[in-house]
Amino acid sequence: MSQIREYEVTVLIEPNQDNDAVAKYVEDLTATFTHGEGEEAKPVYHAWGKRQLAYEIKRNKDAHYLHFEAKLDGTKIRDIEREMQYDENILRYLFVKKEIAKNEPVQ
């Protein structure tokens, strides 16, 4: 039984990637995070740009930050993580399940 939940996904891309390569990652990840048809199914992308890292990762001092808000099937996250794990240009990734605030009504 699968359940669609809201997640925030942050991905760090190698700093040596040019803007076209980063745009390709955004396009590919948007397609991966889309769970159906229509605008509601598409993730929201926030461009954070190139930022300095708090500590070096694979000898890199900065990275391109990609941040998405997406509705995903929780059972598919492990498959998506596996794909990201084998991509040499992805330094780090993080999936965080968004919690519903207690004072907000449940839809």
Stockholm file with secondary structure:
# STOCKHOLM 1.0

chainA/1-107         MSQIREYEVTVLIEPNQDNDAVAKYVEDLTATFTHGEGEEAKPVYHAWGKRQLAYEIKRNKDAHYLHFEAKLDGTKIRDIEREMQYDENILRYLFVKKEIAKNEPVQ
#=GR chainA/1-107 SS CCCEEEEEEEEEECTTCCHHHHHHHHHHHHHHHCCSSSGGGSCEEEEEEEEEEEEEETTEEEEEEEEEEEEEEGGGHHHHHHHHHTCTTEEEEEEEECCCCTTSCCC
#=GC SS_cons         CCCEEEEEEEEEECTTCCHHHHHHHHHHHHHHHCCSSSGGGSCEEEEEEEEEEEEEETTEEEEEEEEEEEEEEGGGHHHHHHHHHTCTTEEEEEEEECCCCTTSCCC
//
